[in-house]
């Protein structure tokens, strides 16, 4: 038996007036997802426990079968695992976005989706100018990077806020695009040192030749870092221990790779996988099929719809959903005969990323179960409203994986 998990990040949305009160998922042409729905069963899942922040970290832990309330320790340490950074017990990892600031407004959480080669030069430059034995910068992909800080720096520095008895709170930059950023600066224990690093980065970045060249090309400049998603190393049992299966993860996003690596899954890198709208949709599916020759399970993650949602780009989101359906899901559907019925597919989105608010929400999302020993219901399409008559509902989202594999 083979198991395939397909996640279109952030596909779900709210009804949009311009679309006649429909969502991007409802108007997008998705014949392959609809095929799986028509020949499978459809339901609803809460991937984000009530009271937790609706991040992709929390949601994808849940999708993969791990209770976030038990295993979640922060976004950045998961990304650190993917990047091969071994955190020590006295270190805290922070996600470090390269962002664009104009005046007092955070105008772009991704600095125009800066290229990895440009970003690497900037992060290495910051490590030389702002880094130390206690503070280290690590380059990642595009705008996504890491800073690792000794926890005693945050606890004992003289630059701390007057009160150090309350936790450090940092806001994701994609939550505040086109907003004044000052009300969302870090607060709590250690916040002042984090703020100082962020502001100091402006001074060093604005005159760097990478940004000067981007300015000449009318591209958004990476003129500040934004730190968030902090945490210490997670401790989770492996996927093999939980479900008795070997498996692999295919994603362009360090966060998802990090979750997979913590779960003991093989990480497969696909050429041309960018984590953006230009990603290699077909290649992800082809590499996944190849991975199933030696594995029982494969997790394919596509970030593109989420990025379009964060950008507030309606047409890009519809296209990203359609590309996911035609090229990624479609490639899997075309391969079904070779499995001779011995396959199960779980297809879903991890959370909504509504165009109207450009960030994640904790709303429940629809899922499809297709394949071996499943009797189709009467639902013939995949979208936010199609499961309205379904009795299949998972309030504790992490339990769906067990149902998918063993149910």
N, C-alpha and C positions, 0 to 999 in steps of 0.2 A: 504494500500500500504506500502511495505517495501523497504528500500533503503540500498544498501551495497556498500561501497567504499573500494576498494582493492588497496593498494599501495605497490609495490615492489621497495623499495628505491634504487636509483642509477642503475637500470637495464640497461638503455640505454648506448650506447657506440659508439665508432668509428670503422670503418672497420679495421680488423687486418689481416696482411699479412699471419700469421701462419694459419688463418682460411679461407684462400683463398679469402681474401677481404671481408669477412662477419663479422658481429658483434656477440658477445656472445649470444645476444637475438635471432639472426637469426639461429644460429646453435643449440641452446638449444632445447630439445624436450619439447614442450609446448602445448600438445593437448587440455588442458582446456582453456587456453587463446585463442587459435585458434578457439575453439568451440564458445566462446563468440563473437569473431570477426566475424566468419562466419554467426552467427545468430543475429548479432547486427550491429552497425555502428562504423566506425573507423575514427579518425581525428587526428589533431595535436593541441597542446596547448603550449603556452609560459607561463611557471609557474614563471619565473624570469623576472620581468620588466627590460627593457633595462637600464643599468646604475647601477643596484643593484647587490650586491655580490650573487653568486649562492649557497647560503647555504640552508640546509634542512629546516631551520627556515622560510626563505622567500618563498621557494617553497611549503612547506606544508600549510602555511597560505593561499597561493593562491589556492591550491587544495581544501581546506576546504571552500573557498568562500569569503575570506577576502583580500582586496586590500593591499598588502604589503607596497605600497607607503603611505598608510594612517595609517595602524595599526602597522607596524613593529617598535619595539623599542630596539631590541637587542636580542641575543640568550639566554644569561644567565638568564635574568629575566623571560623568559618563563619556563626555567628549574626550577627556584626557585619556581614558582607557583606549579609545579608538586611535588616538594619536601616538600611543606608545609611551605616554608620560606616566611614570609610576609615582603617584603621590605618596609622600611620607605622612606619618600620623600627625605631624605638626604643621601640615600644609593645607591651605584652602585654595581650590581652583575657582577661577571666575571666567565666565564667557566674556570675551573681549570683542565687541563689534567695532569695525571701522565705520563711522557714521559721518553724515554731512550736517554741519551746523551753519545756519545763516542768521546772524544776529543772535537772538535768544530763542530761535526756533530750531527744533530738530527736523530737518526737511527730508532726510533719507536715512533709514536704518541700515542701509547696505552700501552707502557711498557709490551709488550707481552700479551696484553689483560689480564692484571692482574686481579685476582679474586677480587670480592667485599669484601670478608672478609680480605684479605691482604691489600687492598687499604684503608679500613676503619681504620685500625691500623695506617697507615701512615698519613692519613689526620687528625686524632685525635691527633697524635703526633705533627704535624705541627701547629695545633691550639693551643697546649700548649706552643710550643717553639716560634712560630712566630706570633701567634694571640694576640689580645689585645681588648680593648673596641672599637677600631676603625676598626679592621681587624679581620674577623671571617671566619674560614674554615668549610665547611659542606660536609660530605661524601655522595657520590652518588652511582652509579653502575659502577663496573669495573674501567676503567680509567677516568670516567666522574664525576667531582666534581664541587663545587662552592666555590668562595671566595667573601665575601661581604665587601665592604670598604666604610667608610663614605666619601662623596664627598669632604668635606672640607680638608681631608687628601691629596687628589690628587691636590687640588687647592692651599693649603697654606703651604705644607711641604717645608722645606728649601732644600730638595733634588731634587726639580723640575729642569727640564732642563731650561737653561737660558731664552728661549722664552716660555711663557705659553699661547700664544694667538691662538694656533692652536690645533685642536682636537686630542685626543688620538687615535692612530691607532695601532691595534693589529692584527697579522696574525694567522689564524688557523694552528695548527701544522701539520694537515694532508696535508697541501699544501706544506710543505717543508721537507717531509721525505727524508732522505739520502742526505740532503743538508747542507752546513754550516749555522748554525742558527743565527749567529751574525747580518747579514744584515737584518734579519727579526724580530729583537727585537722591542718591542713597541717604538713608537715615538710620540711626541706631548705632550700636557699638562698632567702632572702627570706620564709621562713614566718612569722617573728615579725611582720613588718609586715602580713601578710595576717590573722593572728590578731587583731592589734590593731584592724584595721578591722572585723572581725566582732564583736568584743566591744564596741567603741565603738558600733556600730549598735544594740545592745541598749539602751543608755542613752538614745539619742535616739528609738528607735521605741516604747518601751513606753508613753510618755505622749502620743503623737501622737493627735489626735482621731479619726483613722481607726481605730486600735486600740481606743480607748475605746468607739467606737460598735460595733465588732465584739464587744467584750466584753459590752456590754449586750444584743446580739442572740445571745449564746451561740455565737458563731463563733470559730474558731481565730484567734488574733492573729498578725500578721506581726511578731514581736518580735525577729527577728535576721536578718542576711543570712548566706548560706553561699556562699563563693567556691570555684570549681572549674573544670575543663575549660579550663585556660589554654593559650594558644598564640599564635603569630604568623601573619600572613596566609598562606593557602595559595596554591600556584601549580599550577594544573591546566589541561590543554588542554580546549577546549570540546567539547561533545557533537557539534556539527556537524563539527568537525575529526576527531573519532574515528570517527563513523559516517555522516557525510554527510547527516544529517537535521536538520530544524528541529523544535523541541519546546517543551513547556510543563510547568510543575510546579504542582500544586494541593495545598496543605497549609496547615494553620493553624499549623504549627510553624516558627519562625525557622530552626532547624537545617536542616531539609529545604529550605526556601526558599533558604538560603544556599548549600547544595550545588548546587542548581539554578542559582542566579545565577552561581556560579563556573564552572559548566559551560556558561554562555551560553544557558540556557533561559529562556523567558518565564515570569514569575511571575504567576499568576492568583489574585487574592483573591476568595473566595466569601463573600457575606453569610451570617452565621450560622455560619461555620466557627470553632469554638472550641478545637479541640485537646483536647476533653473528651467526656464521654458524651452531651452535648446538642448535638453538632455537627450541621451540615447535611449529612447523609449523601447525600441525593438531590441537593442543589445541587451537590455536588462532582462527581458523575457528569454532571449536565446541563451544567455549565460545561466539563467535559472534552470532551464530545461537540461542543460549540460550538467549542472550541479546535482540534479536528481539522479544521475547515473550512480553516484557514490553516496548520496544522502537520502534520507527519508522525507525531509522537510525543507522547504525554501521560503524565505520571506522576501518579497519584492516590494520595495518602498519607493514611491515617486513623489517628489517634493513640489513639482511644478504648480499644481492648483493652489497650494498654500501660498506660494510666492506671489501669484497673481492676486489672491485675496488680500494679502498684506499691501500690495501696491494699489488696491482699489480699482483694478483694471478688469472690468466686466467681460469684455470680449476675449481678453487673454485667458481668463479663467475658464470660459466656455471652451476655448480651443484646447487648453491644457487638459480638461476633462475628456474631450473628444480624442486627443492624441493618446492619452492614457488608455482609453477604451480601444481604439483602433489598432494601436501599435503594440502596447504591452499586453492588455487583456486579450486582444485579438490573436496575437501570436500564441498565447497559451491555449486559447479555444481551438485553434487550428491543429494543435498538437494532441488533442484529447484522444483520438482513435488509437494512438500508440500505447496508451495506458491500459487499454482493454477493460475499462471500467474500474480499475484499481487505483482511483485517485479521488481525493477530496479537495475542494477549493473553498477558501474563505475570502470573500472580497468585501471591502468596506473602506470607509474613511475614518481617520482617527479622531477627528473633531471638526466642527464647523470653523471656517474662517470667512465670515460674512463680508461681502464687498462694502456694505454700508458702514462698518466700523473698523475694518482693516486689521482685525486681530481675532484671536481665538475666543470661542465661547465654550461653556461646559454642557451645552445641550446634548441630548442623546442623538445618536446617529444610526442610520440603517445599515444592515449587513446582509450578505447573501451566503448561504451554505449550499454547496452543489457537490454532487457526486455519489460515491458508493453508499448504498444502503440508505439513501434519503428519498422519501416520497414527496414529490413536488406538491406545493400548495397551489392556490389559485391566483397568486400574485405574479404578474407578468412583466413588471418593470422595476428598476432600481432608482429610487429617489427618496427624499425626506418623507413624503406622504404615502408612499406605496405600502408600507407595513401597517397602516392604520387598522386593518382588520386582523393582523397577525397576533397569535397568542404567544409567539416566541419573543421573550423579553428578558434581557439580562441586566438587572439593576447593578449587580457587581460585575463589572465588565471583564475582569480577569478570569471569570469562570467560563467565558465563552470558549477559550482555547481548549480547555479540558473537554467540553462538549463536542467541539470540532474534531478532536482526535479520538476520544473514547466514546462519545455519545451515540 
